[in-house]
């Protein structure tokens, strides 16, 4: 294990990594901007280095300053958290060139997966199902129109270098496509320095389901079940839960197995997330692989008892995985709500300010990850995430009730400060959400309800009732369409051993 780790991030994730390091007996260096000089991670770190002014570009995105801080303090590794430089392959390579271990996958793996078009091609070769659309990028609007005509509208134009919900435009007709294509390319060039785009069928009423994987540098890998992240606004997640509810056992098994296959096929190491869209017939469509710890990782920790940040650090230090697939048991249900300093009544506009009152909830099986405190100034310079409230219960109804109770207790107030708590509690009362029948369209429906007062919700089938079998890919070891030697994961103890009974 490392003696000293530099944490190249801020806010709650910097605090989360700092605590994990302390539990492992690892000293910490926290780099920070001038705006974060009095933040909680800075107060608790063993050492701190101010690396720039409030601007992210001059501080948390300043790779040279971060590497120099690591060299001056004698840090052996850099943990990037999420966001900022966490999925920047160039930064990972710069770390390696300076004798620093980057806590994440190898730079070449990150580079391949960061390019969404390349990632789609790699996962297609590994046997993962893709949404109908182009595997390669499309250099002209004419080619985009051809693809859209083949797969049918609506389609979504996506930036190959996109991420974090950015670089995507939904198109509902051929008349809209040329302009949307040009606009998306221009926006992608500004945001990512790369204007390449591709087109795929837009699945409007689908579930966003992801699989947590852990892989080491010795060819071993495990999956830790699923998470549902369908409650989103502008492709940003608001509420997440584990395991994903109301899906057939065969679908859950397929998602977990093909996710791990895909990660191992490209030499992934560390903690990663393989994301899918699951349609009404429970067909699974690969979206992307995230090469970092996810904001929503606490729900997986709560149902598995596995500390993901501990495992990230062990893998980065070269230790073989300490868990086998048969060790993974999901117990109960965990649900997480992100508390953002935003005003839902103003289209989720940021609403920062000083916190005059700040009282997080407590109680049994209630976890709050936050860097907030009374007197804390929520800065307008950074992401609006203030806290994550995650709860556990033996069943889903109990978890939803516990989360609602916890959010009701959460007191956040200050001049001009608004949070997403009231909107989250509205989601928790929604009939479709309570039934586990919600899709990524839920938030838009709540914000823009139909004229009728009542929104019909399809009742779930009775226990044991027949349902249409989903079209699932063949995941036998001899079914690799590329004809290559299949990648074999650590075998499970038995069918569905990882799933919550």
N, C-alpha and C positions, 0 to 999 in steps of 0.2 A: 504494500500500500504506500501511497505517497506520504511525504512528510508535510508538504505545504501545497495547497491548491489556490489558484487565483480564480475568483468568481467574476466573470465578465458580464455582469448584468445588474439589475436594480430591482427594487420593489419586493413583492412577495416571493418571487422565485429565487432571488438572491438570498433572502432569509431562509428559504427552504433548503437550499444547497448548503448554506453555512451551518445549519443545524445538523444536517446529515454528516458533514465533515467533522463536526465536533463530537458526534456520537462515535465516529470511527477513530478518534484521536488524531485527526489531521488539522494542522493549523491553516488559517484562512487569510487570504488577502482580498479585500473588496476594493475594486476600482470604482470611482464615482465622478459624476459631474459636479460643478459648483452648486447646482440646484439641489443636489442630494447630499450635501455635506453633513447635514444633521439627521439623515434618515436612520431608521432602525438597523438595517444591515451594517451601515457604517459604524454605528454605536457599538455593535456586538462583535465586529470583526477583530481578529488578532492584529492585523495591520491594514492600513488603508492608503490608497494613492489617488489623489485627484488628477484626472487625466484630461480635463477640458471644461469648457463652459457648459451652459444648459443644453445647447444644441446637441442632439444625438449624433449628428454627422461629425461633430468635433470632439465627441467624447465616447459614447458607447459604440459607435461605428468606426472609431479611430483605431484601426488594427495596429498601427505602428506604436501608438501610445500604450496600448494594452500589453503588447509583447515587451516593450521596454520596461513597463512596470513589473512584469513577471520576472524579467532578468535581474532587475535591481533588487527585488525582494527575495530572490532565490526560490521562487515557486517552481514546482516540477510539472504541474499540469494546469490547464485552463478549462474551467467548466463554463460553457456559454449560456446555460439556462435555455430559455426559448425566446424567439424574436431576435432582434439585433443581428449578431454574427453567428447565431447558432447553426445555420444551415449554409454558411458561406464556405465553399470548398477552398477558395483562395486563402481565407483566414486560417483554416485548418492546415493548409500546406505551409503557410508562413510559420505557424507554431512549430511544425515538425522541423523546418529548416533551422529554427532557433533552439532546438533541443527540448521543446515543450510538448507534452502529451495533450492532445486535444481530446476532450471527453465527448466522443461521438464516433461515427463511422470514419473509415479512411477517406481522404480527400477525393480520390477517384470515384468512390462509391457515391459520395455526396454530390459530386458534379453530375454524374449520370442520372441520379434520381431527382436532382433539382430541375433538370430539363424535362418538363412534363411529357413532351413528345418522345424523348428517348426512353423515359421510364415506362410509357405505354408500350413501346416496342419490346423492351426487355421483359415486362410482365406478360405480354402476349406470348412470347417465346417460352416463358415458364409455365404457360397453361392457364393463366388467370383470364377470366372473361372481361372484355372491355365494353363500354357503351358503344352502340353503333356510331361510326364516324371515321375520321381520318387518323391513321396511325402516325403518319408523317406530318410535318408542318406544311401549310399551304401558302405559296408565294404570291397568289393572285386572288382577287375577288371572284374571278370566273371559276377557279378551281373550288373555292368555298361554296359557290352556288351549285356546282355539280355534286359535291358531297351532300349538301343539304337536301337537294332534290332526291338523292338516293335514299337517305335515312329518314326523311320526312320532318316537317316542322312540328313543334318549335325545336330550334337547335341552340347551342351555346357556343360562342366564339371564345376561346381560351388562349391566354398568353402562354407560350411554352416555358417561359421563365417565371411565371406567376406563382403566387403563394399568399397565404394569409387572407384568402377571400378576395384578393385583388386581381385585376386583369381578366375579367369575365363579363360578357355581354349576352343576354338572352335575346334571341331573334325569333319572331313568330311568323314571319312571312318573307318570301323572296324579295319583295319590294324593299324591305328594311335591311336586308343583308349587306349590300355593298357599303352603305354608310356605316353600319355597325362594324363591319370588317375593318374599314379604314380607321374608325375611331378607336377600336381596341388596339390596333397596331400602334397608333400614335401614343396612346396612353401607356402601352407596354414599353415603348422606347424610353419614355420619360421616367417611368417607375423602375424599370429593370435594366435599361440599356440594351434591350433585346426586343425587336419588334416582331419576332416570329410568332405565329398563331396557328391553331388547328381548330377543327370544328367537330362536334359530336352531338348526338341527339340529346335534347334537354329533357330530363325526367322530372316533370313538374311535381308529381305526387309520389315521391319516393322517400325512403328512410335513409338517413346518413348513419351508417354503422361502421365502426372501426375495430380493429383487432390490435391489442398490445402484444408486441413481440420483444423477446430478449435474446440476443445472440452474442457469442463470444468470439475471440480470435482463433479458436481451435476447432471450428466447424460445428459447434453445438448450438442448438436453438430451442426455445420453447415459446408457446403462446400463452397468454394469460386471460383468455376469454375476450368477450366483446364489450363495446360501449355504444350506446345510442346517443348521437349528438344532433338529432333532427331539429331541436328547438334553436333556430338561428334567425338573425336579422342581418341582411346584407352579407350572407355567408359567414357571419361571425357567431360562434356558438354562445348560447346563454345558459342552457341547462343540459347536463349530461348525466347518464346513469349507466350502471353496470349490474348485471349483464343486460344486453339489449332485450327489451320485453316483447312478448307476443309474436315471436318467430318460431317456426317449426324446429325441432331438434336437428333435423337433417340440414337445415339452412345454417344453424349455428355451427355445426360441425364442419360444414364445407367452408364457411368463412374463415374459421380458425386455421384449418389445415392448408388452404391455398394461400392464406396470408403468410404463414411461416415458410411455405415453399418459395414464395416470391422473394422474401427477404433473404433466405439462405442462397438462393440462386445467384444473387449479385454480390455475395460476400459481405452482407451487412453485419455490423457489430454494434453492440450497445443496445439502448432502449429505443425502439421505433414503433411507429404506428402505421398500419396499412389500412387505408380508408376505402370504403365502398359505398355505392348507392344500391339499395335493395328495393326493387319495384313491387307493385301490388301482388304480383304472382310469386314473389320472393326469389326472383332472378337476381343474381349478384353481379355488379358491374364495378370493376376496379377504377378508383379515382387517382390515388397517389400514395406514396410512402413518405412520411415525415421522419426526418433523421434526428429528432431531438426529443427531449422530455416534453410531454403535452401539458397544457394548462390543466386538463381534466384528469391527470394521472391519479389524484387522490381516490377516485371511486374504485379504480382497479386495486389500489393498495388496501382499501377497506374490505373488499370482498375476497382478496387472496392472502392478506397478511404479509405481502412481500414489499419491502421498501425499494422502490424503483431507483431512487437516487443512490442508495447504497450499492445497488447492483451495477449502475452505470460506472461508479468509481472503481469497483472491483474489476469489471471487465476492462476498463481503460488501463488499469495497472497490470493487466496480463493474466489475471486469474481466470481459470476455466469456470464456466457457469456453476454456481453452487446449488442449483435447482434442476431436477429432472421433471419431465412432463408429468410423470405420475405423482409428483409432489404437489402439483397445482390442484387445489380444490377451491371452488367458488362457494362461498357461504353467504346467504342472504342477498340483500339488495342495497346498493349505495347510490345516492343521488347527490349531485353537486349543482349549486347555483352560483354563477358569477355575479358579484356585486360590482357593477360599474358606476362610476360617477358620471352619469348621463341622464338626460331628461327624456323619458319615453314620449311625453306629450309634445316634444319638439323634435320628433323624428330621431330620437336618441342623440341629440346634440350634446357634446361634452359640457359638464356643469361643475367645473373644479372650484376649489376654494379652501379656506381654512376650516378644519373640523373642530367646532366648539364642543360638540358632544360626540362621543364614539364609544359605544358599548356593544361589543360582539356578543352573540348568544353563547350559551353553554348547555350543560345537561348531558344526559347519557348519550353515547354514540354520536356526538356532534363535534365535528372538527372544523376549525376556522383557520385558514391560511391567510394572513394579512400582514402588511407592514404599516397599517394605519394606527394612529393613537390620537388622543386629545391634543390639540394644538398643531397637528400635522397639516402642512400646506400641500394639498393635492395639486401637483404642478400641471399647467396646461401644455407642457412640452412633451409629455409622454402618453403612453397608453392609459386609458381611463380605468383599468382594472384596479379596484381597491381591496377586494377580499374575495375569497371563495369559501362558501359554506357547504360542507359535505356531511351527509348523515348516513347512518347504517341502520337497518332493521331486518328482522328475519324475512319479511315479505315486502312487496312493492307498495301496497296500500299503507303499511306502517311507515315505510321510508318517506313516502310523499307527505303523510301527515306530520311526521317529525320535522321534515324540512320546512313545511309551512309554519309550524310552531317556532322553529328557530328563526326564520325570517321575521316573524312578528315581533320577536324579542330584539332584533338587531336595531340599535338606535344610532343613526348617523345624521348629524345636523350641523349646519354652518351657513353663513351668508352666501346665498346663491347656489348652495350645494343641493343637488338632487341625485337620487340613485335609481337603479332599475329594480329595486326590491318590490314596489307595488305591482309592476308589470309581471315579475316572476310569480308572485302569488296569484295573479290572474291566470297565468298559464297552469298553475297547479290545480286550479278549480275547473279547468276546461274539461268537458266530458270526453272528447276524443283523446286528450292526453291521459286522463285517468284510466281510460280503457286500453291504453297502449296502442292506439290506432292512429296516432298523429304522424304527420310527414313534415318535410321541410317547408311546406306551405302554411304551417300552423300560425306563425307569427304574423304573416301578411293577412290571414283570415281574421285574426283578433284585432289587428289595426284597421282593417278595412272590411268590416262585417257585411254580409249580404243583406239585402233589403228585408228579408224575412227575419223575424225575431229568433226563430229556432233554427239551429243548424243540425240537420239530421246526421246522426252518427251510426255507422253500421255496427250492429251488436256483434261481439266476438262469438265464434261458433261455440257450442257447448263442448265440454270436455269430451274428448274421444270422437268428436264429429269429423267426418272426412273433409279434407280441404284439397283444393287443386294442388297437385305436386309441382314444385318449382322445377324449372329447367336448370339443373345444376351441372357444372362441368365434371367430367370424369377425373377423379383425383387419385386413381391407382398409380402405383409406382411405374407401371409400364405404359402410362398414357401420355407421356411428355410428347407434345406434337412436334417438337424440334428434333426428336429422336436422340437426345443426348442422354448421358448417364443421369438418372434421376437423383435429386438431392434428398437425402433421408434425414428426417428429424428424429429426435429421441422418441421412441414409441411410447404411447400412453399406456396406462395400466389396463385399460379396457375401453370399450365404446363409451363415449360421452363422459369419460372419467373427470374431465376438467370442468364440466358444466354444473351449474347449480341445480341440484335435484328438485 
